[in-house]
């Protein structure tokens, strides 16, 4: 009670923050009046002088302090420039459309700008001009010369805003760049070099991955640092899209998928399951009609396990008594004592579907249908036991043991691939619907963003799921991909020194913004009071009744020429409503993933009298809906939501499309018990009780504020679940992020180094002692020293030509041996590189290290993916998967760094800048042959013929090579080449191929 009274007197924390900024806003407005007397050149001169002053400050902290001091003047300059463009009626074109500048910053926009400059999230209602607000902090922070980025949700908005707001920046003497999807690296580099750069989150993230994980020279890198960024639609980017990391992938070297092979069988299996579920549902109907609710509920629960979207099941859920019986059966089966019964029930189906976790699982009956001849087709062999049996089998030779192990491993891989392919095909058929999760265009499957309703070309589901959907839709199945580089959205944006964001809906996720990004949310008051009327939700039993009610509502509004905006959650729903409206002969526009090209044009017209617009989620559309003449008198734009979204923010965004800048407007949501949200996360038993109490008839609706609360509770459950998914993704990626920083830091050090030779020597200094210790131990008594193994490693890695007498490893301790080898290797490498072009040697050395890093990092990413998937099983052993993941990831990373160094050593003497240089190097080495005399073509057949030797066989001899490198070189012919069918030059009278040529 006391808190409530204090809040009424002092205001909330948000209101107090806003009040503190009032003096700064007053100061900005006073300065702007002074600047009105300045000439254009004098106004631009302020930009140049501030840039000059800031360039003299050495640290970022000092620059930030100076920016805070000049904030009122800088904001006043931007506002004055906007006023000048407005007064002059400045015209220009944006995305090839003519436009006129008609904007000057309001006071609330100045407050929004201050909030953004301070690195917070500015929540401003739709239509409050967030695009213009961003010009203030972007201008101010661009003065440092370190670059300022504005991140939007799609390429169109990035280009539009860059061209539109660019008029203001150019007038003030700043440069503006824009990153687009299909730009060349050289163009991207120029765009990033500008003072202010616009682009999408995925383009910024992918450029980071390309720069750090794929570029091999500084010229190929396009970004220049992470100083300041404003994220537009910050909730959409930092929360909705943060569940899936950004991944750059390339085609896998081999493609082993069998989706096309298993597709016909899976199709048959899905048909058999559908028939089975329909038969069980018919039995249940008869049982229900006979009055046996308990048995009917059990049968329908079985249908729910096998086909949660079965039409008969959804129809029975409309009846309160049947719904209650099904819910009761479900609850009883999930008790600990009935686990075996539940398992037996699942085994009566071919497979089970879990909509919440998006999983499909084959039963024993389903497995035998897929592979009737082999009962173990879906059982992975126990490789550890089998390998142990092979090792203990004394009758097998080492080669046979190795051969059997390889065969067992291949069998295991084949089994795993089969199980994985079938599982993904089941998911594709049962959980992924065309025109909901994806659309098919130009013989390709294109993913639809569930939050914005936009297509995401170029994006693919991972782990073979995309290929499974391609097989289902009978389009071209692209080759499997492997991860080349990856980062989460969270970790990319945490690279920035200062981050800010703006959106119309962030307050509901304020805790997550603070926990993950350390961003506070400030709600900015609207310029004019909001006049929108939000009506209670109308709740129906079935989707059919709900859609009929929506159509009736649209007809009423259309009759009085009030514009209507209808929001749907999927392409399928928007097209269904479109068909229903066509039947009623109501003209309308449809905006979904299939018609996104006309997006801005359709949205801009949505406020005209009598217009009906159907749209999938309106998040981040970025175009104001201005009311046509006379529309305000008819109640303004009416927004109808045909379904509650999983996230409350998306619903608020849809509502926010009407009543901008004090315009009138109204909104209402229509909900049915068949909606996915209500089925999966709604308080089903409570809803059932309500239906029983009110005895709902066909087409009858429920409407009450308490019911709105029930729907919001379901949404909160989903939001909490999604937050935990994002948090888990981030916790896992934080481990990868630490590794990524080390690897990318090392990589950039190699790219930036003028002289890569010290880095090569550093690898030698670190890797050789580690290898010596591996073979010889620490030199303490009791350590088993493997001198032969060390000698073999040295002679197969470096062309030193050492033998036992020459090496004399036994006479030194491990440290001295390591020093002895390091000197020999460096001396040999010095001799090799002296025959190369000096400029080419640097590129070669850089390439040797980068190639080792890139190849092994990609293998490491693959191994980490496998670890991440499997580590959750350790929870069954009462172990924390995250702690286990961290421990194993650390060990794998230590191994990775050691492997990178060994790879560099391995390739050091196996690489050359050009063939001529390598031949020159070889020509300086003493030629060494195993036999004393080498026969030339035409010499006597009695002379011994040498056996072929490896290209880098090491000299043994008597060890008097004084450490010089000795290689087996190919024996050169002394005479002309002899054809296989010509007489043998030895004089035997036989053909050469049957005589000396037979063994040559």
SVG drawing of the C-alpha trace seen along z (x, -y; Angstrom):
<svg xmlns="http://www.w3.org/2000/svg" viewBox="-26 -35 106 104">
<polyline fill="none" stroke="black" stroke-width="0.4" points="0.0,0.0 2.8,-2.4 4.7,-1.6 1.5,-2.3 1.1,-5.7 4.8,-6.7 4.5,-5.6 1.5,-7.9 3.3,-10.8 6.8,-10.3 6.0,-8.4 7.5,-5.1 11.3,-4.7 10.6,-5.1 8.7,-8.4 11.5,-9.8 14.1,-9.0 12.1,-10.8 11.7,-13.8 15.4,-14.0 15.9,-14.5 13.5,-17.4 16.3,-20.1 18.5,-18.6 15.5,-18.7 14.9,-22.3 18.6,-23.1 18.5,-21.4 15.5,-23.4 17.2,-26.7 20.4,-25.9 18.4,-24.9 16.8,-28.4 20.4,-29.9 21.5,-27.7 18.7,-29.0 20.8,-32.1 23.8,-30.0 24.5,-29.5 24.6,-26.0 28.4,-26.0 28.6,-27.2 26.3,-24.4 28.5,-21.8 31.6,-23.4 30.5,-22.3 30.6,-18.7 34.2,-19.1 35.4,-20.8 33.9,-18.2 35.4,-15.3 38.8,-17.1 38.6,-17.5 37.5,-13.9 40.3,-12.5 42.9,-14.1 41.5,-12.1 43.4,-8.8 41.0,-6.6 37.4,-5.6 36.4,-6.5 37.7,-10.1 35.8,-10.3 32.6,-9.1 33.0,-11.7 33.4,-14.5 30.3,-13.2 28.2,-13.5 29.4,-17.2 28.5,-18.1 25.2,-16.1 22.8,-19.1 24.7,-21.0 24.9,-17.9 21.2,-17.1 20.3,-20.7 22.4,-20.7 20.5,-17.6 17.1,-19.0 18.0,-22.3 19.2,-20.4 15.8,-18.6 14.0,-21.9 16.0,-23.4 15.2,-20.4 11.5,-20.7 11.3,-24.5 12.9,-24.1 10.6,-21.3 13.6,-19.1 12.6,-16.3 14.6,-13.1 14.0,-9.5 14.0,-6.5 14.0,-3.0 13.1,-4.6 10.0,-6.4 9.8,-10.2 9.7,-11.6 9.6,-15.0 11.2,-15.7 8.5,-16.7 10.0,-15.8 11.3,-17.8 12.1,-16.1 9.4,-16.2 10.5,-16.6 9.7,-12.9 12.0,-12.0 14.8,-14.0 14.3,-12.0 14.4,-8.8 17.7,-9.9 19.2,-10.6 18.2,-7.1 19.7,-5.5 23.0,-7.5 23.3,-6.2 23.2,-2.6 19.6,-1.7 16.5,-0.4 14.0,-3.1 10.4,-1.7 8.4,-4.0 4.9,-3.2 4.3,-2.5 4.2,-5.7 6.3,-7.8 9.1,-8.1 11.8,-5.7 13.6,-6.0 14.1,-9.8 15.0,-9.3 18.0,-7.2 19.5,-10.0 20.4,-11.9 22.6,-9.3 24.0,-8.0 25.2,-11.5 26.7,-12.1 28.5,-8.7 29.7,-8.8 31.8,-11.9 34.4,-9.7 35.4,-8.3 35.0,-4.7 31.8,-4.0 28.2,-3.8 25.9,-0.9 22.1,-0.8 20.8,2.8 17.4,3.5 15.3,6.6 15.5,6.8 17.4,5.5 14.5,3.3 14.3,1.3 18.1,1.0 18.2,-0.5 15.1,-2.7 16.4,-4.2 19.9,-4.7 18.6,-6.6 16.0,-8.5 17.9,-9.5 21.0,-9.8 19.7,-13.1 20.1,-14.5 23.6,-13.0 24.9,-14.2 23.6,-17.7 25.7,-17.7 28.8,-16.4 28.8,-12.7 29.0,-9.7 26.3,-6.9 26.7,-3.3 24.3,-0.4 25.0,3.3 22.9,5.4 22.7,9.2 24.4,9.6 27.2,7.0 30.8,7.8 33.5,7.7 35.1,4.6 31.8,2.7 31.1,3.9 34.4,2.6 33.6,-0.8 30.2,-0.8 31.7,0.1 34.3,-2.7 31.5,-5.3 30.7,-7.2 27.2,-5.6 26.3,-2.1 22.9,-0.6 22.4,3.2 20.6,6.3 21.6,8.3 22.4,11.4 24.6,9.5 26.6,7.9 27.0,11.3 27.9,13.2 30.5,10.5 32.1,11.0 32.3,14.7 33.7,14.3 36.3,11.7 37.5,13.8 36.9,17.4 37.5,17.3 39.4,14.2 43.1,14.8 44.3,11.2 43.5,7.9 42.1,6.7 39.5,9.5 38.2,8.3 35.4,5.8 34.5,4.7 36.5,2.2 35.5,2.6 32.5,2.7 32.0,-0.8 28.3,-1.7 25.2,0.0 21.5,-0.8 19.3,2.3 15.9,1.4 13.1,3.8 15.5,4.9 13.1,7.5 12.7,9.2 16.4,9.4 17.9,9.9 15.2,12.2 13.1,13.9 16.0,14.6 18.5,15.4 17.2,19.0 19.0,20.0 22.7,19.1 24.2,17.6 26.0,20.4 28.1,20.2 28.2,23.6 29.7,25.2 28.9,28.4 30.1,31.5 32.9,33.4 30.8,36.5 27.0,36.8 25.6,40.0 21.9,39.1 19.3,41.6 16.2,39.4 15.0,40.3 15.4,44.0 13.4,43.9 10.8,41.4 8.3,43.9 8.4,46.1 7.9,43.1 5.0,41.9 3.4,45.4 4.0,45.4 2.4,41.9 -0.6,43.1 -0.9,46.3 -0.7,44.2 -3.4,41.9 -5.7,44.9 -5.0,46.4 -5.7,43.2 -9.0,42.6 -10.0,46.2 -9.3,45.7 -11.1,42.4 -14.2,44.0 -14.1,46.7 -13.8,44.0 -16.8,42.2 -18.9,45.4 -17.6,45.9 -18.4,42.3 -21.9,42.7 -22.4,45.9 -21.6,43.7 -18.2,45.2 -16.2,41.9 -13.2,43.5 -12.5,46.0 -13.3,43.3 -10.8,40.9 -8.1,43.6 -8.7,44.3 -8.6,40.6 -5.4,40.1 -3.9,42.8 -4.9,40.8 -3.4,37.7 -0.1,39.5 0.0,40.6 -1.6,37.7 -2.2,34.6 -3.8,32.7 -6.3,35.4 -9.6,33.8 -11.8,36.2 -9.7,35.5 -10.1,31.8 -13.8,32.1 -14.2,34.2 -12.2,31.7 -15.1,29.2 -17.3,31.3 -16.5,30.5 -17.2,34.0 -15.1,35.7 -12.3,33.1 -12.3,33.8 -12.1,37.6 -9.2,37.2 -7.3,34.8 -8.0,37.2 -6.6,40.2 -3.5,38.2 -2.9,37.2 -3.3,40.7 -0.9,42.2 1.9,39.8 1.9,41.0 5.1,42.9 3.1,46.1 1.7,46.3 4.9,45.7 4.9,49.3 1.3,49.0 2.1,45.8 5.0,47.5 2.7,50.4 0.1,47.9 2.8,46.1 3.9,49.5 0.4,50.0 1.1,47.1 3.7,46.9 5.3,43.8 4.5,41.0 4.6,37.2 5.5,34.6 4.4,31.2 6.0,29.2 9.5,30.6 9.0,31.1 10.1,34.7 8.9,37.9 9.8,41.4 9.3,44.8 7.8,47.7 8.8,51.3 5.9,51.9 7.1,48.9 10.6,50.2 9.6,53.6 7.5,52.0 10.5,50.0 12.9,52.9 11.1,56.2 14.1,58.4 16.5,57.1 15.3,56.9 18.5,55.0 18.3,52.4 17.5,49.7 19.9,50.9 23.3,49.2 26.0,51.7 28.0,51.5 31.4,50.6 33.4,50.7 32.3,54.3 32.9,55.4 36.3,53.8 37.3,55.4 36.2,58.9 38.2,58.3 41.3,57.3 41.0,60.4 40.7,62.8 44.2,64.3 43.5,66.1 43.4,62.7 46.4,60.9 46.8,57.1 45.7,56.4 42.6,58.6 41.7,56.9 42.0,53.5 40.0,54.6 37.2,55.9 37.1,52.8 36.8,50.6 33.9,52.9 32.1,52.6 32.6,48.8 31.2,48.5 28.2,50.7 27.5,48.4 27.8,45.3 25.3,46.8 22.8,47.7 23.1,44.2 22.6,42.5 19.5,44.7 17.9,43.9 18.6,40.2 17.3,40.0 14.0,41.7 13.6,39.6 14.0,36.4 11.6,37.6 8.9,38.3 9.4,34.8 9.1,33.3 5.8,35.1 4.2,34.8 5.4,31.4 6.4,29.2 3.5,27.9 3.8,26.2 2.7,22.5 3.2,22.5 6.8,23.2 8.0,23.0 6.9,22.2 8.1,23.9 9.5,21.5 11.4,22.2 12.0,25.9 13.4,24.8 12.1,25.0 12.3,21.5 11.9,21.1 9.3,18.6 10.2,16.6 7.6,17.6 7.9,14.1 7.8,11.7 6.1,13.9 9.0,13.1 10.8,15.6 14.4,16.3 16.2,17.2 19.6,18.8 18.7,20.1 18.5,23.9 17.4,26.0 20.4,27.9 21.0,31.6 19.5,32.8 15.9,31.5 16.0,29.2 16.9,32.1 14.1,34.2 11.6,31.4 13.0,31.2 12.5,34.9 8.9,34.6 8.1,31.8 9.9,33.7 12.2,30.8 16.0,31.0 17.7,32.3 20.8,30.2 24.0,31.7 24.5,31.9 26.4,29.0 29.1,28.7 29.6,25.8 32.5,23.5 31.9,20.8 29.1,20.0 28.2,17.4 25.0,16.7 23.2,13.4 23.7,12.7 27.5,13.1 27.8,11.1 26.1,8.0 28.0,8.3 31.1,7.5 30.0,3.8 31.5,1.3 28.1,-0.4 24.8,1.1 21.3,-0.4 17.9,0.6 14.5,-0.7 11.1,1.0 7.5,0.6 7.4,3.6 10.3,4.4 8.9,4.0 7.6,7.6 11.2,8.9 13.0,6.3 14.5,8.9 16.0,10.9 17.5,7.8 19.1,6.9 20.3,10.5 21.9,11.2 22.8,7.8 22.9,5.6 20.4,3.3 17.8,1.4 14.4,0.6 12.9,-2.9 9.3,-3.5 9.1,-6.9 5.7,-8.7 3.8,-9.2 3.8,-12.6 -0.1,-12.6 -2.3,-10.5 -3.2,-7.0 -6.9,-6.9 -7.0,-3.1 -9.7,-1.0 -8.6,2.6 -11.6,4.9 -11.7,8.2 -10.8,11.4 -13.6,13.4 -13.2,17.1 -14.8,19.9 -14.8,23.7 -13.6,24.3 -11.5,22.6 -14.4,22.8 -16.7,20.8 -13.9,18.3 -13.2,17.7 -16.9,17.3 -17.1,14.7 -14.0,12.9 -15.6,12.7 -18.9,11.3 -16.9,8.6 -15.0,7.7 -18.3,7.5 -19.8,5.1 -16.7,2.8 -16.5,3.0 -20.2,2.0 -19.4,-1.3 -16.1,-1.7 -14.0,-1.4 -10.5,0.0 -9.6,3.3 -6.2,4.9 -6.4,8.7 -3.4,10.3 -2.7,14.0 0.1,16.2 0.7,18.3 0.6,18.1 -2.0,20.9 -4.4,18.9 -4.0,15.8 -4.9,17.7 -7.8,19.5 -9.3,16.1 -8.6,14.7 -10.7,17.6 -13.5,16.9 -13.5,13.2 -13.6,14.0 -16.7,16.1 -18.3,13.1 -17.1,10.9 -15.1,8.5 -12.1,7.0 -8.9,7.3 -5.1,7.3 -3.0,10.2 0.5,9.7 2.4,12.8 5.7,14.5 4.4,15.2 3.7,11.5 6.5,9.7 7.7,7.7 4.6,5.4 4.9,5.1 5.4,1.4 2.8,0.5 0.2,2.8 0.8,1.6 0.8,-2.1 -2.7,-1.6 -4.1,0.2 -5.5,-3.0 -7.6,-4.0 -11.5,-3.9 -13.0,-0.5 -9.6,1.3 -9.3,4.8 -5.7,6.1 -4.8,9.6 -1.3,9.9 1.0,12.4 2.7,11.0 3.2,7.2 6.4,7.1 9.0,4.7 7.1,3.8 8.6,0.3 5.9,-1.5 3.4,-3.9 -0.3,-3.3 -1.7,-6.8 -5.5,-7.2 -7.3,-8.3 -9.7,-11.2 -12.8,-10.7 -11.6,-7.5 -11.1,-9.0 -14.9,-9.8 -15.6,-6.1 -13.5,-4.9 -10.1,-4.8 -8.3,-1.6 -9.7,1.6 -7.2,4.4 -8.4,8.0 -6.1,10.7 -7.2,14.1 -5.1,16.0 -3.0,15.2 0.7,15.5 3.1,17.4 4.7,14.1 2.7,11.2 5.0,8.8 3.9,9.8 0.2,9.3 1.1,5.8 2.9,5.0 -0.2,5.9 -2.4,3.8 0.1,0.9 -0.4,0.7 -3.5,-1.4 -4.0,-4.7 -0.6,-6.3 0.0,-9.9 -3.3,-10.2 -5.5,-8.8 -8.6,-6.8 -8.5,-3.0 -9.7,0.3 -8.4,3.8 -9.8,7.3 -8.4,10.8 -10.3,14.0 -9.2,17.2 -10.4,20.8 -9.7,23.9 -8.2,25.5 -5.4,22.9 -1.9,24.4 -1.2,22.0 -4.4,23.1 -3.9,26.8 -0.2,27.0 0.1,24.4 -3.4,23.3 -4.9,24.2 -7.0,26.9 -8.8,28.1 -9.8,24.6 -11.2,23.9 -13.1,27.2 -14.7,26.2 -15.8,22.8 -17.3,24.6 -19.2,27.0 -20.5,24.1 -21.7,22.0 -22.9,24.8 -21.6,23.3 -23.7,23.9 -22.4,23.9 -21.1,20.5 -21.5,19.1 -18.6,17.0 -17.0,16.2 -15.8,12.8 -14.5,11.6 -11.3,9.9 -10.6,13.0 -10.4,15.1 -7.8,12.6 -5.7,13.4 -5.9,17.1 -4.7,16.6 -1.8,14.3 -0.9,17.0 -0.5,19.5 1.7,16.9 3.8,16.4 4.4,20.1 5.7,20.2 7.8,17.1 9.4,18.6 10.1,21.9 11.6,20.0 13.7,17.9 15.2,21.0 15.9,22.3 17.7,19.1 19.6,19.1 20.7,22.7 21.9,21.8 23.8,18.9 25.4,20.8 26.6,23.4 27.8,20.8 29.7,18.9 32.0,21.9 32.4,21.8 32.8,18.0 35.9,18.2 37.4,20.6 36.3,18.6 38.0,15.5 41.3,17.3 41.2,18.9 40.0,15.8 42.5,13.7 45.4,16.0 44.1,16.0 44.0,12.2 47.5,12.0 48.7,14.2 46.8,12.1 48.1,8.8 51.7,9.9 54.2,8.3 56.7,11.1 55.0,14.5 58.4,16.2 58.5,15.5 55.0,17.1 56.3,20.2 59.3,20.3 57.0,19.9 55.0,23.0 58.3,24.9 59.4,23.7 56.1,24.8 55.3,28.0 58.7,29.8 59.2,29.8 55.7,31.1 56.4,34.0 59.7,34.7 58.0,35.0 55.3,37.2 58.0,39.7 60.6,39.3 58.6,38.3 60.0,35.7 63.4,37.4 62.7,38.5 63.6,42.1 60.8,44.5 59.7,42.7 59.6,45.0 61.6,43.2 60.7,44.2 63.8,43.0 62.9,45.0 59.4,43.4 60.8,39.9 63.4,40.6 60.6,41.9 58.4,38.9 61.3,36.5 62.3,38.2 58.7,38.5 58.0,34.8 61.2,33.1 63.9,33.8 66.8,34.0 68.1,37.4 68.9,38.4 69.8,41.9 70.3,43.3 74.1,42.5 73.6,39.0 70.7,38.1 72.2,39.5 69.0,38.8 70.1,41.1 73.0,38.8 70.8,35.8 67.8,35.0 64.5,34.2 65.0,30.5 68.4,30.6 66.9,33.0 64.1,30.5 66.7,27.7 68.9,29.8 65.9,30.6 64.6,27.0 68.0,25.8 68.2,28.5 64.6,27.8 65.1,24.0 68.4,24.4 66.8,26.8 63.8,24.4 66.2,21.4 67.9,23.4 64.6,24.3 63.2,20.8 66.4,19.3 65.5,20.9 62.0,19.3 61.0,15.8 61.2,13.6 57.8,12.0 56.2,15.4 57.7,17.0 55.6,14.6 52.4,15.5 53.3,19.2 54.1,19.1 50.8,17.2 48.9,19.8 50.5,22.8 49.3,21.5 45.8,20.3 45.2,23.5 46.0,25.5 43.7,23.3 40.8,23.4 40.8,27.1 41.1,28.2 38.7,25.5 36.0,26.8 36.5,30.4 36.4,29.0 33.0,27.3 31.7,30.6 32.9,32.4 31.5,29.7 28.1,30.1 28.1,33.8 29.2,33.1 26.4,30.6 23.8,33.0 24.9,36.0 25.9,34.2 22.2,33.9 22.1,37.7 24.5,37.3 21.6,35.8 20.4,39.4 23.7,40.0 22.8,37.1 25.5,34.9 25.0,31.3 25.2,31.3 26.6,27.7 29.5,28.5 30.2,31.7 30.1,29.8 32.5,27.1 35.0,29.8 35.0,31.8 35.1,28.7 38.2,27.5 40.0,30.8 39.0,30.8 40.2,27.2 43.6,28.0 43.8,30.9 42.8,28.6 45.6,26.1 48.1,28.9 46.8,30.3 47.1,27.0 50.8,26.7 51.5,30.3 49.7,29.6 51.9,26.5 55.0,28.6 53.7,31.3 53.2,28.9 56.3,26.8 58.5,28.8 55.7,30.1 54.7,26.7 56.3,24.4 55.5,21.1 56.3,22.5 57.6,25.7 60.7,24.1 61.8,22.9 61.2,26.4 63.2,28.0 66.1,25.5 66.0,26.5 66.1,30.2 68.9,29.7 71.1,28.4 70.6,31.6 73.0,34.6 71.2,37.3 70.8,40.4 70.0,43.9 69.6,47.2 71.7,49.1 75.1,47.9 74.4,47.9 71.2,46.9 70.5,48.4 69.7,46.1 67.4,47.2 69.6,49.2 72.0,50.6 72.4,54.3 69.5,56.2 71.7,57.8 72.1,54.5 70.0,54.2 66.9,52.0 66.0,49.8 62.6,50.1 60.4,47.0 60.9,44.8 58.8,42.1 59.3,38.7 60.8,37.6 62.6,40.8 65.1,39.8 68.8,40.7 70.1,43.3 73.5,44.2 76.4,43.9 75.2,40.6 78.0,38.5 75.7,36.1 76.6,33.5 72.9,32.8 72.4,32.1 69.0,33.0 69.1,36.0 66.1,37.0 65.5,39.9 65.1,38.3 63.7,39.9 66.3,41.6 66.7,39.8 67.0,41.8 70.4,41.8 68.9,42.5 65.7,42.2 62.4,43.6 61.8,47.2 58.2,48.1 56.5,51.1 56.2,53.1 59.7,52.3 62.7,54.7 64.3,54.6 67.6,52.6 69.4,55.3 69.6,57.5 67.4,60.4 65.3,60.3 62.1,60.0 59.7,57.1 60.6,54.5 57.3,55.0 58.1,58.7 61.8,58.2 63.3,55.2 60.1,53.2 58.2,55.9 60.0,54.9 60.7,51.3"/>
</svg>
